[in-house]
Amino acid sequence: QVQLVESGGGLVQAGGSLRLSCAASGIIFSRNAMGWYRQAPGKQRELVARISPGGSTNYGYSVKGRFTISRDNAKNTVYLQMNSLKPEDTAVYYCNVDPITPYNDWGQGTQVTVSS
């Protein structure tokens, strides 16, 4: 059974930084592309960053240049460094494999709130 445990969220002022972590188990982590997703109130969940098994990265337009995704395969952990945060980054952040399917399990997520 896949387990995903996100942490590191919190309340931060605009312009601040946070580093999210996600510990994964129940998957062959090193063979999977991983993604960070977020869901703001009233909006659909969206992929904001992904990292391939080999470390290649891709970012959504709204976060490019501000967020950095990384992974530690020895620790089965994926990270999201978020800098220059904006109020519109406020959301619950989740990690999961990429691509996802309707059958994927999700963790509890971690709340990020950016005040103006």
Sequence and secondary structure as in RCSB ss.txt:
>XXXX:A:sequence
QVQLVESGGGLVQAGGSLRLSCAASGIIFSRNAMGWYRQAPGKQRELVARISPGGSTNYGYSVKGRFTISRDNAK
NTVYLQMNSLKPEDTAVYYCNVDPITPYNDWGQGTQVTVSS
>XXXX:A:secstr
  EEEEE  EEEETT  EEEEEEEESS GGGS EEEEEE TTS  EEEEEE TT  EEE TTTTTTEEEEEETTT
TEEEEEE S  GGG EEEEEEESS  TT      EEEEEE 
